[in-house]
Amino acid sequence: MAETTATGAGASALAPLRRPIFRAFWIAIFISTLGGWMHEVGAGWLMASLEPDPFMVALVQAAVVLPGFLLALPAGALADIIDRRIYLLAVMSWLVLVTGTLGVLTLLDLVDARLLLLLTFGMGIGIAMMLPAFNAVIPDLVPREELTAALTLNNIAANSTRALGPMLAGFLIALAGPAVVFLYNSVSYFALMAVLVPWRNTQPRSALPSERFFGAMRTGLKFAAQSPALQVVMLKAAAFFLMASPLWAFLPLIVKEQLGAGPQTFGALFGAAGLGAVIGGLNLARLRRRFNGDQIVAAATFAMILGLLGLALLPNALSLGMAMLIAGAAWVCVVSTLQVSAQLALPHWVRARGIALFLTTFMGSMALGATAWGRLASTTSIATALYGACAFGLVAWLLTARLTLTRHAGEDRSPTAPTPDPLLDAPVALDRGPVMVEVSYQVDPQRARDFQRAMRDMRRMRLRNGALSWNLFQDAADHHRWLEVFVDETWLSHLRQHHRLTVEDRAIKALAESFHAGASPPPVRHMVARNPSKRRRRWQLF
């Protein structure tokens, strides 16, 4: 059964392109990702020429994705607490500088293997800092019902350039060397900057003060710990990308050493994967109408295993091209499906941090997989490492098969109007705390078991929205009376909970309150610690 209603899969595949701002972003993404794929081919080919060792070539991919594992969460926290437009412009300026430096040094023949890894790592830092913010912007450009189509179009742009970029890079490398590829990548970031400079986010911002940096990271981790929907996405991502990482890491060596071919063949095979991704992306909306996300991920996992086996077994470029075509289609189906599930699991206030955790899983899995399979290939053979990746993928799929994306597909994380602030006899300083909140329920003992089940969701909701602790108590002298108690760090933290409620949170709250037998809503008391916490300085990060 498809997830059309929950994910917006029923929207026209091209509907977001009718919106001028999304269309401008989409064209800029196409130009920039074309440069990114050309850069990846150039870096892989240059390393295969400088140090033709499987481990060193695999380190090029690891250098791009490892910063994502280390920096994505801090990047997501920054993107949630400061202006995303200014932040993205600063990060792209860094990317222009690093990739331009690599291009100039390569042109002057001053790059060795270690400098290539260092500058590639610098580019990876920029990408890691950019991706959470950029992905968090997309839902602000289109309505919820067009989100699936928008993310799929982004993946089509990224993966159509996966087809075109490597072929163009192969031609340019053969003609003028990899330096021109690196320089184009540097210039391509100006396309995104040109769209960002005039853009203004029209989404309403909270009137409350912004979160502190480390506090924002801590809150993001707490949200993930209480979000089963995001956890399922991250586990399925780790299982797939650990398996799929050698597809990109080993291709330069397979072309150079096993086929004895040049950069044109490398670019053509890379392009075959991109063509498969375009075909898969264009048909993904149709697949979603017939199959759910779990079925698509399962089928794509087995298709990727076939693609990896093809790399290990097939002897010529034509047959390898077919294997890469299949692998590319599998790749885009999994990436797009997991991205949609991650976006829909995240409310607006923590979106960049949640996406950062997804990207951390993605990039960490790719880096770990490339390094591990590269080390295995160095000590045995590339074919043995590919067989190992296939076996791992099969076992990982079996272990994660019971974790389903569809279970949480209908949850609506759209924001709602904030809950009115509590009525107070006197103002409370925002830094006062901790704050203990008591909600009293009168519940029929015959409904107590169902009430407790409903309160499990309430507990998860309170904790993921920022509460430090939560408990449910029953009065020993009056079995009708139940007391929900949760603690927030400060009065400001409690007010933020009022502003973070989503449609799904409202439904959870309404279900819990439906068990209350009183004539009026459950009474709420707010208890503030008598001794105020130490006043924070304006510059304090915590």
C-alpha positions as CSV (number, residue, x, y, z in Angstrom):
1,M,0.0,0.0,0.0
2,A,1.4,3.4,-0.9
3,E,2.0,6.4,1.4
4,T,0.3,8.9,-0.9
5,T,-1.7,10.8,1.8
6,A,1.0,10.8,4.4
7,T,3.9,11.9,2.2
8,G,2.3,13.8,-0.5
9,A,3.2,11.3,-3.1
10,G,0.0,12.0,-5.0
11,A,1.2,15.5,-5.9
12,S,2.4,16.1,-9.5
13,A,6.0,15.2,-9.9
14,L,6.7,18.6,-11.5
15,A,4.4,20.8,-9.3
16,P,7.2,22.4,-7.3
17,L,8.8,23.7,-10.4
18,R,5.8,26.0,-11.0
19,R,7.0,28.0,-7.9
20,P,9.6,30.6,-9.0
21,I,11.7,30.4,-5.8
22,F,11.9,26.6,-5.9
23,R,12.7,26.6,-9.6
24,A,15.6,29.0,-9.1
25,F,16.9,26.8,-6.3
26,W,16.5,23.7,-8.4
27,I,18.5,25.2,-11.3
28,A,21.2,26.4,-8.9
29,I,21.4,22.9,-7.4
30,F,21.8,21.4,-10.8
31,I,24.7,23.7,-11.7
32,S,26.4,23.2,-8.3
33,T,26.0,19.4,-8.1
34,L,27.3,19.1,-11.6
35,G,30.5,20.6,-10.3
36,G,30.5,18.4,-7.3
37,W,30.3,15.2,-9.3
38,M,33.0,16.5,-11.7
39,H,35.1,17.2,-8.7
40,E,34.6,13.7,-7.3
41,V,35.7,12.1,-10.6
42,G,38.7,14.4,-10.8
43,A,39.8,13.7,-7.2
44,G,39.4,10.0,-7.6
45,W,41.3,9.9,-10.9
46,L,44.1,12.2,-9.6
47,M,44.6,10.0,-6.5
48,A,44.6,6.8,-8.7
49,S,47.4,8.5,-10.7
50,L,49.4,9.7,-7.6
51,E,48.9,6.7,-5.3
52,P,47.3,3.7,-7.1
53,D,46.5,1.9,-3.8
54,P,42.9,0.9,-3.0
55,F,43.1,2.2,0.5
56,M,44.4,5.7,-0.6
57,V,41.8,5.9,-3.4
58,A,39.1,5.0,-0.8
59,L,40.4,7.7,1.5
60,V,39.4,10.3,-1.1
61,Q,35.7,9.4,-0.5
62,A,36.3,9.2,3.2
63,A,37.8,12.7,3.2
64,V,34.6,14.1,1.7
65,V,32.2,12.3,3.9
66,L,34.0,12.0,7.2
67,P,33.5,15.7,8.1
68,G,29.8,15.2,7.7
69,F,30.0,12.6,10.5
70,L,32.0,14.9,12.7
71,L,30.3,18.3,12.0
72,A,26.8,17.7,10.8
73,L,25.2,18.1,14.2
74,P,27.0,21.3,15.1
75,A,26.1,22.6,11.6
76,G,22.4,21.6,12.2
77,A,22.4,23.4,15.5
78,L,23.8,26.6,14.0
79,A,21.2,26.4,11.1
80,D,18.4,26.1,13.6
81,I,19.4,29.1,15.8
82,I,20.8,31.7,13.3
83,D,19.7,33.1,9.9
84,R,20.1,30.2,7.4
85,R,20.6,32.6,4.5
86,I,23.6,34.3,6.0
87,Y,24.9,31.0,7.3
88,L,24.7,29.4,3.9
89,L,26.4,32.3,2.1
90,A,29.4,32.1,4.6
91,V,29.8,28.4,4.1
92,M,29.7,28.7,0.3
93,S,32.4,31.3,0.4
94,W,34.5,28.8,2.2
95,L,33.8,26.2,-0.5
96,V,34.8,28.6,-3.2
97,L,38.1,29.2,-1.5
98,V,39.0,25.6,-0.8
99,T,38.0,24.2,-4.2
100,G,39.6,27.1,-6.0
101,T,42.9,26.6,-4.1
102,L,42.9,22.9,-5.1
103,G,42.3,23.8,-8.8
104,V,45.1,26.4,-8.9
105,L,47.6,24.1,-7.1
106,T,46.7,21.2,-9.4
107,L,47.2,23.5,-12.4
108,L,50.7,24.4,-11.1
109,D,51.4,20.7,-10.5
110,L,52.0,21.3,-6.8
111,V,49.5,18.7,-5.4
112,D,50.6,15.3,-3.9
113,A,48.4,12.6,-2.4
114,R,48.4,14.1,1.1
115,L,47.7,17.7,0.0
116,L,44.9,16.3,-2.2
117,L,43.4,14.5,0.9
118,L,43.8,17.7,3.0
119,L,42.0,20.0,0.6
120,T,39.4,17.4,-0.1
121,F,38.8,17.1,3.6
122,G,38.5,20.9,3.6
123,M,35.8,20.7,1.0
124,G,34.1,18.0,3.0
125,I,34.0,20.4,6.0
126,G,32.2,22.9,3.8
127,I,29.7,20.4,2.5
128,A,29.1,19.1,6.0
129,M,28.3,22.6,7.2
130,M,26.1,23.4,4.2
131,L,23.9,20.3,3.9
132,P,21.8,20.4,7.1
133,A,20.9,24.1,6.5
134,F,20.2,23.6,2.8
135,N,18.0,20.6,3.3
136,A,16.1,22.4,6.0
137,V,15.3,25.2,3.6
138,I,13.5,23.0,1.1
139,P,10.2,22.5,3.2
140,D,10.0,26.3,3.5
141,L,9.9,26.6,-0.3
142,V,6.9,24.3,-1.0
143,P,3.7,23.3,0.8
144,R,3.7,20.0,2.7
145,E,1.7,18.1,-0.1
146,E,4.5,19.0,-2.6
147,L,7.4,18.0,-0.3
148,T,7.9,14.5,-1.7
149,A,7.9,15.9,-5.2
150,A,10.3,18.6,-4.3
151,L,12.8,16.2,-2.6
152,T,12.5,13.8,-5.6
153,L,13.2,16.7,-8.0
154,N,16.3,17.6,-6.0
155,N,17.5,14.0,-6.2
156,I,16.8,14.0,-9.9
157,A,18.9,17.2,-10.3
158,A,21.7,15.7,-8.2
159,N,21.6,12.4,-10.0
160,S,21.2,13.7,-13.5
161,T,24.4,15.6,-12.9
162,R,25.8,12.2,-11.7
163,A,25.2,11.0,-15.2
164,L,26.4,14.2,-17.0
165,G,29.2,15.3,-14.6
166,P,31.4,12.2,-14.8
167,M,31.2,12.0,-18.6
168,L,32.0,15.7,-18.9
169,A,34.8,15.4,-16.3
170,G,36.3,12.4,-18.1
171,F,36.4,14.4,-21.3
172,L,37.9,17.5,-19.6
173,I,40.5,15.4,-17.6
174,A,41.6,13.7,-20.8
175,L,41.8,17.1,-22.6
176,A,43.2,19.4,-19.9
177,G,43.8,17.4,-16.7
178,P,41.8,17.5,-13.4
179,A,42.6,21.1,-12.6
180,V,39.9,22.5,-14.8
181,V,37.3,20.2,-13.1
182,F,38.3,21.6,-9.7
183,L,38.1,25.2,-10.9
184,Y,34.6,24.6,-12.4
185,N,33.4,23.2,-9.1
186,S,34.7,26.4,-7.4
187,V,32.8,28.7,-9.8
188,S,29.6,26.6,-9.6
189,Y,28.9,27.6,-6.0
190,F,28.2,31.2,-7.2
191,A,25.0,29.9,-8.7
192,L,23.6,29.0,-5.3
193,M,24.9,32.2,-3.8
194,A,23.1,34.2,-6.5
195,V,19.8,32.6,-5.5
196,L,20.4,33.1,-1.8
197,V,21.4,36.8,-1.8
198,P,17.9,38.1,-2.7
199,W,15.9,35.3,-1.0
200,R,14.2,36.0,2.3
201,N,12.6,33.3,4.5
202,T,8.9,34.1,5.1
203,Q,8.4,31.5,7.7
204,P,7.4,33.0,11.1
205,R,10.1,32.9,13.8
206,S,9.6,32.5,17.5
207,A,9.5,35.6,19.6
208,L,11.5,33.8,22.3
209,P,15.3,34.2,22.5
210,S,17.3,31.8,20.3
211,E,18.8,28.6,21.9
212,R,22.4,28.5,22.9
213,F,24.7,26.5,20.7
214,F,25.6,23.6,22.9
215,G,22.1,23.5,24.4
216,A,20.7,23.3,20.9
217,M,22.9,20.3,20.1
218,R,21.8,18.6,23.3
219,T,18.2,19.3,22.5
220,G,18.6,17.8,19.1
221,L,20.1,14.6,20.5
222,K,17.2,14.4,23.0
223,F,14.7,14.8,20.3
224,A,16.3,12.0,18.3
225,A,16.4,9.7,21.4
226,Q,12.6,10.1,21.7
227,S,11.7,10.0,18.0
228,P,11.2,6.4,16.8
229,A,10.4,7.6,13.3
230,L,13.9,9.3,13.0
231,Q,15.6,6.3,14.6
232,V,14.2,3.9,12.0
233,V,15.4,6.2,9.2
234,M,18.9,6.3,10.7
235,L,19.2,2.6,11.2
236,K,18.0,1.8,7.7
237,A,20.4,4.4,6.3
238,A,23.4,2.9,8.2
239,A,22.6,-0.6,6.9
240,F,22.3,0.5,3.3
241,F,25.2,3.0,3.0
242,L,27.7,0.8,4.8
243,M,27.0,-1.8,2.1
244,A,26.9,0.6,-0.8
245,S,30.1,2.7,-0.1
246,P,32.5,0.5,-2.1
247,L,30.5,1.2,-5.3
248,W,32.0,4.7,-5.5
249,A,35.2,4.0,-3.7
250,F,36.5,1.2,-6.0
251,L,35.3,2.3,-9.4
252,P,38.5,4.3,-10.3
253,L,40.7,1.3,-9.6
254,I,38.4,-1.2,-11.4
255,V,38.6,1.0,-14.5
256,K,42.3,1.8,-14.3
257,E,43.7,-1.6,-13.2
258,Q,41.2,-4.3,-14.2
259,L,39.9,-2.8,-17.4
260,G,43.1,-0.9,-18.3
261,A,40.9,2.0,-19.5
262,G,41.2,5.8,-19.1
263,P,39.2,8.7,-17.6
264,Q,36.6,8.6,-20.4
265,T,35.5,5.1,-19.5
266,F,35.6,6.0,-15.8
267,G,33.3,9.0,-16.5
268,A,31.0,6.9,-18.7
269,L,30.6,4.2,-16.0
270,F,30.0,6.9,-13.4
271,G,27.5,8.4,-15.8
272,A,25.7,5.1,-16.2
273,A,25.0,5.2,-12.4
274,G,23.7,8.7,-12.8
275,L,21.5,7.7,-15.7
276,G,20.1,4.8,-13.6
277,A,19.5,7.4,-10.8
278,V,17.6,9.6,-13.2
279,I,15.4,6.7,-14.4
280,G,14.8,5.6,-10.9
281,G,13.9,9.2,-9.7
282,L,11.5,9.8,-12.6
283,N,9.7,6.6,-11.8
284,L,9.8,6.9,-8.1
285,A,6.4,8.7,-7.8
286,R,4.8,5.9,-9.7
287,L,6.4,3.3,-7.5
288,R,5.2,5.2,-4.3
289,R,1.7,4.9,-5.5
290,R,2.0,1.1,-5.7
291,F,4.4,0.3,-3.0
292,N,5.3,1.7,0.5
293,G,8.6,3.0,1.5
294,D,9.8,-0.2,3.2
295,Q,9.1,-2.3,0.1
296,I,11.0,0.2,-2.1
297,V,14.0,0.2,0.3
298,A,14.0,-3.6,0.4
299,A,13.9,-4.0,-3.4
300,A,16.6,-1.3,-3.8
301,T,18.8,-3.1,-1.3
302,F,18.8,-6.3,-3.4
303,A,19.3,-4.2,-6.6
304,M,22.4,-2.6,-5.0
305,I,23.7,-6.1,-4.1
306,L,23.3,-7.1,-7.7
307,G,25.2,-4.0,-8.8
308,L,28.1,-4.7,-6.4
309,L,28.3,-8.3,-7.6
310,G,28.4,-7.0,-11.1
311,L,31.5,-4.9,-10.2
312,A,33.2,-8.0,-8.8
313,L,32.3,-10.4,-11.6
314,L,31.7,-8.6,-14.9
315,P,34.7,-8.4,-17.2
316,N,34.1,-5.5,-19.6
317,A,32.9,-1.9,-19.6
318,L,29.6,-2.6,-21.3
319,S,28.4,-5.1,-18.7
320,L,29.8,-3.0,-15.9
321,G,27.8,-0.1,-17.3
322,M,24.6,-2.2,-16.8
323,A,25.6,-3.0,-13.2
324,M,26.2,0.7,-12.5
325,L,22.8,1.6,-14.1
326,I,21.1,-0.8,-11.7
327,A,23.1,0.4,-8.7
328,G,22.3,4.1,-9.6
329,A,18.6,3.4,-9.7
330,A,18.8,1.6,-6.4
331,W,20.8,4.4,-4.8
332,V,18.3,7.2,-5.7
333,C,15.3,5.1,-4.6
334,V,16.8,4.6,-1.1
335,V,18.2,8.1,-0.7
336,S,14.9,9.8,-1.7
337,T,12.7,7.5,0.3
338,L,14.8,7.9,3.5
339,Q,15.1,11.7,3.0
340,V,11.3,12.1,2.7
341,S,10.8,9.9,5.8
342,A,13.4,12.0,7.7
343,Q,11.8,15.3,6.7
344,L,8.3,14.2,7.6
345,A,9.5,13.0,11.0
346,L,10.9,16.5,11.9
347,P,9.0,19.6,13.2
348,H,10.3,22.9,12.0
349,W,12.1,23.9,15.2
350,V,14.5,21.0,15.1
351,R,14.5,20.3,11.4
352,A,18.2,21.1,10.6
353,R,19.4,19.2,13.6
354,G,17.3,16.2,12.7
355,I,18.6,16.3,9.1
356,A,22.1,16.7,10.5
357,L,21.7,13.4,12.4
358,F,20.5,11.7,9.2
359,L,23.4,13.1,7.3
360,T,25.8,12.1,10.1
361,T,24.5,8.5,9.7
362,F,24.9,8.7,5.9
363,M,28.3,10.3,5.8
364,G,29.7,8.3,8.7
365,S,28.5,5.1,7.2
366,M,30.0,6.0,3.8
367,A,33.3,7.0,5.4
368,L,33.5,3.9,7.6
369,G,32.4,1.6,4.8
370,A,34.9,3.1,2.3
371,T,37.8,2.8,4.8
372,A,36.9,-0.7,6.0
373,W,36.2,-2.2,2.6
374,G,39.3,-0.3,1.2
375,R,41.5,-1.9,3.9
376,L,40.0,-5.3,3.2
377,A,40.7,-4.8,-0.6
378,S,44.3,-3.8,0.2
379,T,45.0,-7.0,2.1
380,T,42.9,-9.3,-0.1
381,S,41.4,-8.1,-3.4
382,I,38.7,-5.7,-4.6
383,A,36.5,-8.6,-5.5
384,T,36.7,-10.1,-2.0
385,A,35.8,-6.7,-0.5
386,L,32.8,-6.4,-2.8
387,Y,31.6,-9.9,-1.8
388,G,32.0,-8.9,1.8
389,A,29.9,-5.8,1.3
390,C,27.1,-7.8,-0.4
391,A,27.1,-10.3,2.5
392,F,27.0,-7.5,5.0
393,G,24.1,-5.8,3.2
394,L,22.0,-9.0,3.2
395,V,22.6,-9.5,7.0
396,A,21.9,-5.8,7.7
397,W,18.7,-5.9,5.8
398,L,17.5,-9.0,7.7
399,L,18.3,-7.3,11.0
400,T,16.4,-4.1,10.1
401,A,13.5,-5.6,8.2
402,R,11.1,-5.4,11.2
403,L,11.8,-1.7,11.6
404,T,9.2,0.0,9.3
405,L,9.0,3.5,7.9
406,T,5.2,3.1,7.3
407,R,4.4,2.8,11.0
408,H,5.1,6.5,11.4
409,A,4.2,7.8,7.9
410,G,0.9,9.3,9.0
411,E,2.3,11.5,11.8
412,D,1.8,15.2,11.1
413,R,4.7,17.3,12.4
414,S,3.3,20.6,11.1
415,P,3.4,23.4,13.6
416,T,0.3,24.6,15.4
417,A,-0.5,27.8,17.3
418,P,1.5,28.1,20.5
419,T,-0.2,27.1,23.8
420,P,-1.0,30.3,25.7
421,D,1.6,31.2,28.3
422,P,0.6,30.3,31.9
423,L,-1.2,32.9,34.0
424,L,1.1,34.3,36.7
425,D,0.8,36.4,39.7
426,A,4.2,38.0,39.0
427,P,6.6,37.7,36.0
428,V,9.2,34.9,36.1
429,A,12.7,35.6,34.9
430,L,13.5,33.5,31.8
431,D,16.6,32.0,33.4
432,R,14.8,30.9,36.5
433,G,14.7,27.2,37.0
434,P,14.4,24.3,37.1
435,V,10.6,24.4,36.6
436,M,8.4,21.5,37.7
437,V,5.0,21.2,36.0
438,E,2.2,19.1,37.5
439,V,-0.9,18.1,35.5
440,S,-3.6,16.4,37.5
441,Y,-6.0,13.8,35.9
442,Q,-9.1,12.2,37.3
443,V,-9.3,8.7,35.6
444,D,-11.9,5.9,35.9
445,P,-9.9,2.9,37.3
446,Q,-11.4,0.7,34.7
447,R,-9.7,2.9,32.0
448,A,-6.4,3.1,33.9
449,R,-4.5,0.7,31.6
450,D,-5.5,2.5,28.5
451,F,-4.7,5.8,30.1
452,Q,-1.2,4.6,30.9
453,R,-0.7,3.5,27.3
454,A,-1.7,7.0,26.1
455,M,0.7,8.6,28.6
456,R,3.7,6.7,27.1
457,D,3.3,8.8,24.0
458,M,2.8,11.9,26.3
459,R,6.1,11.1,28.0
460,R,7.9,10.8,24.6
461,M,6.4,14.0,23.4
462,R,7.4,16.0,26.6
463,L,11.0,14.7,26.5
464,R,11.6,15.2,22.8
465,N,10.3,18.8,23.1
466,G,12.9,19.5,25.8
467,A,11.8,18.3,29.2
468,L,14.7,17.1,31.5
469,S,12.6,14.3,33.1
470,W,9.0,12.9,33.2
471,N,7.0,10.7,35.6
472,L,3.5,9.6,36.1
473,F,2.2,9.0,39.6
474,Q,-1.0,7.5,41.0
475,D,-2.4,8.7,44.4
476,A,-2.2,5.9,46.9
477,A,-5.2,7.2,48.8
478,D,-7.3,8.0,45.7
479,H,-6.9,5.6,42.7
480,H,-8.9,8.0,40.5
481,R,-6.2,10.7,40.8
482,W,-3.1,10.6,38.6
483,L,-0.3,13.2,38.5
484,E,1.9,13.9,35.4
485,V,5.1,15.6,36.5
486,F,7.8,16.8,34.2
487,V,10.8,19.2,34.7
488,D,12.2,21.8,32.4
489,E,15.6,23.3,32.8
490,T,14.4,27.0,33.0
491,W,11.3,29.0,32.5
492,L,12.5,29.9,29.0
493,S,12.8,26.1,28.3
494,H,9.2,25.6,29.4
495,L,7.9,28.4,27.2
496,R,9.7,26.9,24.3
497,Q,7.7,23.7,24.8
498,H,4.5,25.8,24.3
499,H,5.9,27.0,20.9
500,R,7.0,23.5,19.8
501,L,3.7,21.7,19.7
502,T,2.9,20.0,16.4
503,V,-0.4,18.6,15.0
504,E,0.7,15.2,16.2
505,D,1.6,16.5,19.6
506,R,-1.8,18.1,19.9
507,A,-3.4,14.7,19.1
508,I,-1.3,13.0,21.7
509,K,-2.3,15.6,24.3
510,A,-6.0,15.4,23.3
511,L,-6.0,11.6,23.7
512,A,-4.5,11.8,27.2
513,E,-6.9,14.5,28.3
514,S,-9.9,12.4,26.9
515,F,-9.4,10.1,29.9
516,H,-9.9,13.0,32.4
517,A,-13.3,12.7,34.0
518,G,-13.5,16.2,35.4
519,A,-15.8,18.9,34.0
520,S,-12.9,21.2,33.2
521,P,-9.5,20.4,31.6
522,P,-6.9,18.8,33.8
523,P,-5.5,21.5,36.2
524,V,-1.9,22.5,35.7
525,R,0.6,23.9,38.3
526,H,4.0,25.4,37.6
527,M,6.6,25.2,40.4
528,V,9.7,27.3,39.9
529,A,12.8,26.6,42.0
530,R,13.2,29.1,44.8
531,N,16.9,29.9,44.2
532,P,17.4,31.2,40.7
533,S,20.1,29.6,38.6
534,K,23.2,31.6,37.9
535,R,22.4,34.3,35.4
536,R,23.9,33.5,32.0
537,R,26.0,36.0,30.2
538,R,24.9,37.1,26.7
539,W,27.9,35.4,25.2
540,Q,27.7,32.2,27.1
541,L,27.4,29.2,24.7
542,F,25.6,26.9,27.2
